């Protein structure tokens, strides 16, 4: 699931991908977060990445 870009948002587009029972966040810049069992934690990883870059 990709986050929609807004005019004032950074150019980083993040999303989540599931592999088996794990979910991880990823970004168009090549960043990938750790595998999580919680989708909410993976989304939080993506949000934190988008805020800090």
Steps between C-alpha positions, in 0.01 A plus 500: 500500500663826388444830671368775276732794448372845589643826361696574820606138564854377439565305182539174692214260423469223755300180507478162666548150362411168659711186478347207681407611850730803487444852372769755420503862396683621191564826319563608142851613607601138566456504879342192655396461861529191718253214466213538745211276597287811556384697197455804724867485607610474136284803413653688794850414368401644161357815657814553707719455192295755306526752787876464549612520137 
